[in-house]
């Protein structure tokens, strides 16, 4: 949460040259990267080094408050900031603009993978990027995640078809031939009905295009490196499946839901 600036630390934006502000931003970004990688940082030592070099005319409190200005800018951009530098309140818009420009010039793009998002695909890409990073500190998370309104197009499904596919499977995954991993809240073995040719690709909601799969095999159809090969194996394994040419879809299909129960 942003904090008010101490009177002795306040400074006009014109007092700081671009060279000074850039030095502060570079030092901040370096510390932030270390903190995100779960590496120790010494804020007091960095403050001292800055005052011995690029910020020789600045006081300790002025450098400290400038770091809080940078935290405030990152906070507004929904990006992580150094935990020990709480975002300052009442940071002038001109100061924030200059700081943002300095951040862009000093590696802001490397922090965007940490930016929160409500988009599932964007979230997946960012998670993959972070998984490829070495180390990583435990993030603070969010006590009250923000909400966004979205518009999603859902397909009208045939309950009789879904029930029939599940009855035919009789609690056994048609992909790996293993029993359903657990019993669902409805009292039946939990399997998911998957459309081999996705509905989003104009696939039909017919017995010739549906299979009852365990959650693992279902995710394999969507997310694995060998998903295409696995789908072809299902066509060969399940006798009722037919690779059909779908009929043209007349309505707008720009948005779809990717849900385990509707895929």
C-alpha positions as CSV (number, residue, x, y, z in Angstrom):
1,X,0.0,0.0,0.0
2,X,1.4,3.5,-0.9
3,X,2.8,5.5,2.0
4,X,3.0,9.3,2.4
5,X,6.4,10.8,1.8
6,X,8.4,12.2,4.8
7,X,8.8,16.0,4.6
8,X,12.6,15.9,4.7
9,X,12.7,13.5,1.7
10,X,10.4,15.5,-0.6
11,X,12.1,16.8,-3.7
12,X,11.0,18.6,-6.9
13,X,11.2,16.6,-10.1
14,X,13.4,19.3,-11.7
15,X,16.0,18.7,-9.0
16,X,16.8,15.3,-10.4
17,X,18.7,15.2,-13.7
18,X,18.0,12.4,-16.2
19,X,21.4,10.9,-15.3
20,X,20.6,10.8,-11.6
21,X,17.1,9.3,-12.2
22,X,18.5,6.8,-14.6
23,X,21.2,5.7,-12.0
24,X,18.5,5.3,-9.4
25,X,16.3,3.2,-11.7
26,X,19.2,1.0,-12.8
27,X,20.1,0.3,-9.2
28,X,16.5,-0.4,-8.3
29,X,15.9,-2.8,-11.2
30,X,19.1,-4.7,-10.3
31,X,17.9,-5.1,-6.7
32,X,14.4,-6.1,-7.8
33,X,15.8,-8.8,-10.2
34,X,17.9,-10.2,-7.3
35,X,14.9,-10.1,-5.0
36,X,12.7,-11.9,-7.5
37,X,15.4,-14.5,-7.9
38,X,15.4,-15.0,-4.1
39,X,18.9,-13.6,-3.9
40,X,19.9,-11.3,-0.9
41,X,20.0,-7.6,-1.4
42,X,21.5,-4.8,0.8
43,X,19.4,-1.7,0.2
44,X,21.5,0.4,2.6
45,X,24.7,-0.5,0.8
46,X,23.2,0.3,-2.6
47,X,22.0,3.7,-1.2
48,X,25.6,4.4,0.1
49,X,27.2,3.4,-3.3
50,X,24.8,5.7,-5.2
51,X,25.6,8.6,-2.9
52,X,29.3,8.1,-3.5
53,X,28.9,8.1,-7.3
54,X,26.0,9.3,-9.4
55,X,23.9,10.7,-6.6
56,X,26.7,12.4,-4.6
57,X,24.6,15.6,-4.0
58,X,21.6,13.6,-2.7
59,X,20.9,12.7,0.9
60,X,20.2,9.2,2.2
61,X,16.5,10.0,2.7
62,X,16.2,11.6,-0.7
63,X,17.6,8.4,-2.4
64,X,15.3,6.3,-0.2
65,X,12.2,8.3,-1.2
66,X,13.2,8.2,-4.9
67,X,13.2,4.4,-4.6
68,X,9.7,4.6,-3.1
69,X,8.8,6.7,-6.2
70,X,10.0,3.9,-8.4
71,X,8.0,1.4,-6.4
72,X,4.9,3.6,-6.8
73,X,5.3,3.6,-10.6
74,X,5.7,-0.1,-10.7
75,X,2.7,-0.5,-8.4
76,X,0.5,1.5,-10.8
77,X,1.8,-0.6,-13.7
78,X,0.7,-3.7,-11.8
79,X,4.3,-4.9,-11.7
80,X,6.3,-6.3,-8.7
81,X,8.3,-3.8,-6.6
82,X,10.9,-4.2,-3.9
83,X,9.2,-5.3,-0.7
84,X,11.3,-3.0,1.5
85,X,10.4,0.1,-0.6
86,X,6.7,0.7,0.0
87,X,5.1,2.8,-2.9
88,X,5.1,6.5,-2.0
89,X,1.9,8.5,-2.1
90,X,1.3,11.7,-4.1
91,X,4.1,11.1,-6.6
92,X,3.7,13.8,-9.3
93,X,2.6,12.6,-12.8
94,X,5.6,14.2,-14.4
95,X,7.9,12.3,-12.1
96,X,6.1,9.0,-12.7
97,X,6.3,9.6,-16.5
98,X,10.1,10.1,-16.3
99,X,10.5,7.1,-14.1
100,X,8.4,4.9,-16.4
101,X,10.6,6.1,-19.4
102,X,13.7,5.2,-17.4
103,X,12.3,1.8,-16.5
104,X,11.5,1.1,-20.2
105,X,15.1,2.0,-21.0
106,X,16.5,-0.2,-18.3
107,X,14.7,-3.5,-18.6
108,X,11.0,-3.0,-17.9
109,X,10.2,-5.6,-20.5
110,X,11.9,-8.2,-18.4
111,X,9.4,-7.6,-15.6
112,X,6.2,-7.9,-17.7
113,X,6.2,-11.6,-17.1
114,X,5.3,-10.8,-13.5
115,X,2.3,-8.6,-14.5
116,X,-1.0,-10.0,-13.3
117,X,-3.6,-10.9,-16.0
118,X,-7.1,-12.2,-16.3
119,X,-6.4,-13.7,-19.7
120,X,-5.8,-17.4,-19.4
121,X,-3.6,-17.7,-22.5
122,X,-1.5,-14.8,-21.4
123,X,-1.3,-16.3,-17.9
124,X,-0.1,-19.6,-19.3
125,X,2.6,-17.8,-21.4
126,X,3.9,-15.9,-18.4
127,X,3.9,-19.0,-16.2
128,X,6.0,-20.8,-18.8
129,X,8.4,-17.9,-19.0
130,X,8.8,-17.8,-15.2
131,X,9.3,-21.6,-15.0
132,X,12.3,-21.1,-17.3
133,X,13.8,-18.6,-14.8
134,X,16.3,-20.0,-12.3
135,X,15.4,-19.7,-8.6
136,X,12.5,-17.5,-7.6
137,X,11.3,-16.0,-4.3
138,X,7.9,-16.8,-2.8
139,X,5.7,-14.0,-4.2
140,X,3.4,-12.0,-2.0
141,X,0.4,-12.8,-4.1
142,X,-2.9,-10.8,-3.8
143,X,-5.2,-10.8,-0.8
144,X,-8.1,-9.5,-3.0
145,X,-7.5,-10.2,-6.7
146,X,-9.1,-7.7,-9.0
147,X,-12.1,-8.8,-11.2
148,X,-12.8,-8.1,-14.8
149,X,-15.9,-8.6,-17.0
150,X,-15.4,-10.9,-20.0
151,X,-17.7,-12.0,-22.8
152,X,-17.5,-15.7,-23.7
153,X,-19.3,-17.7,-26.4
154,X,-20.5,-21.1,-25.2
155,X,-21.7,-24.0,-27.3
156,X,-25.1,-25.6,-26.9
157,X,-24.3,-29.2,-25.9
158,X,-26.4,-32.4,-26.1
159,X,-26.8,-33.9,-22.6
160,X,-28.0,-37.2,-24.1
161,X,-24.8,-37.5,-26.2
162,X,-22.5,-36.7,-23.2
163,X,-24.3,-39.2,-21.0
164,X,-24.1,-41.9,-23.7
165,X,-20.4,-41.5,-24.1
166,X,-19.8,-41.7,-20.4
167,X,-22.0,-44.8,-20.2
168,X,-20.1,-46.5,-23.0
169,X,-16.8,-45.8,-21.2
170,X,-18.2,-47.3,-18.0
171,X,-15.7,-45.5,-15.8
172,X,-12.7,-46.4,-17.9
173,X,-10.7,-43.7,-19.7
174,X,-10.8,-44.3,-23.5
175,X,-7.3,-42.9,-23.8
176,X,-5.2,-44.8,-21.3
177,X,-7.6,-47.6,-20.3
178,X,-7.2,-46.7,-16.7
179,X,-10.1,-46.4,-14.2
180,X,-11.5,-42.9,-13.5
181,X,-9.2,-41.2,-10.9
182,X,-12.1,-40.5,-8.5
183,X,-15.8,-40.5,-8.0
184,X,-17.5,-37.1,-8.8
185,X,-19.9,-35.2,-6.7
186,X,-22.7,-36.8,-8.8
187,X,-21.7,-40.2,-7.6
188,X,-20.4,-41.4,-11.0
189,X,-16.8,-42.1,-12.0
190,X,-15.2,-38.8,-13.1
191,X,-14.3,-38.7,-16.8
192,X,-14.4,-35.7,-19.1
193,X,-16.0,-35.8,-22.6
194,X,-13.6,-34.5,-25.1
195,X,-14.2,-33.4,-28.7
196,X,-11.4,-34.8,-30.8
197,X,-11.9,-32.1,-33.4
198,X,-12.5,-29.1,-31.1
199,X,-15.8,-27.3,-31.3
200,X,-13.8,-24.1,-31.8
201,X,-12.5,-25.7,-35.0
202,X,-16.0,-26.4,-36.2
203,X,-15.9,-30.0,-34.9
204,X,-19.3,-31.7,-34.5
205,X,-21.0,-32.6,-31.2
206,X,-21.6,-36.2,-32.3
207,X,-20.6,-39.7,-31.1
208,X,-18.1,-39.9,-33.9
209,X,-16.2,-37.0,-32.5
210,X,-16.3,-37.5,-28.7
211,X,-14.4,-39.6,-26.2
212,X,-14.5,-40.1,-22.4
213,X,-11.1,-39.3,-21.0
214,X,-9.5,-39.0,-17.6
215,X,-8.3,-35.4,-16.7
216,X,-4.7,-36.3,-17.5
217,X,-5.5,-37.6,-21.0
218,X,-7.9,-34.7,-21.6
219,X,-5.2,-32.2,-20.8
220,X,-2.8,-34.2,-23.0
221,X,-5.1,-33.6,-25.9
222,X,-4.9,-29.8,-25.3
223,X,-1.5,-29.1,-23.9
224,X,1.1,-31.8,-24.5
225,X,3.9,-31.6,-27.1
226,X,2.5,-34.8,-28.6
227,X,-1.1,-33.8,-28.6
228,X,-1.5,-34.2,-32.4
229,X,-0.1,-37.7,-32.3
230,X,-2.2,-38.6,-29.3
231,X,-5.4,-37.4,-31.1
232,X,-4.5,-39.6,-34.1
233,X,-4.0,-42.5,-31.7
234,X,-7.5,-42.0,-30.4
235,X,-8.9,-42.2,-33.9
236,X,-7.2,-45.5,-34.4
237,X,-8.1,-46.9,-30.9
238,X,-11.8,-45.9,-30.6
239,X,-13.9,-47.5,-33.4
240,X,-16.7,-45.0,-33.4
241,X,-14.5,-42.0,-34.1
242,X,-14.5,-40.6,-37.6
243,X,-12.5,-37.7,-38.9
244,X,-15.4,-35.7,-40.3
245,X,-15.4,-32.6,-42.5
246,X,-17.5,-30.1,-40.3
247,X,-20.4,-28.2,-41.7
248,X,-19.9,-24.4,-42.0
249,X,-20.6,-22.4,-38.8
250,X,-22.8,-19.5,-39.5
251,X,-22.4,-17.5,-36.3
252,X,-19.5,-15.6,-35.0
253,X,-16.9,-17.9,-33.5
254,X,-14.3,-15.3,-32.4
255,X,-14.4,-16.3,-28.7
256,X,-14.6,-19.7,-27.0
257,X,-14.4,-21.1,-23.6
258,X,-11.7,-23.7,-22.8
259,X,-13.3,-25.6,-20.0
260,X,-12.7,-29.2,-19.1
261,X,-16.4,-30.0,-19.2
262,X,-17.0,-28.2,-22.5
263,X,-13.8,-28.9,-24.5
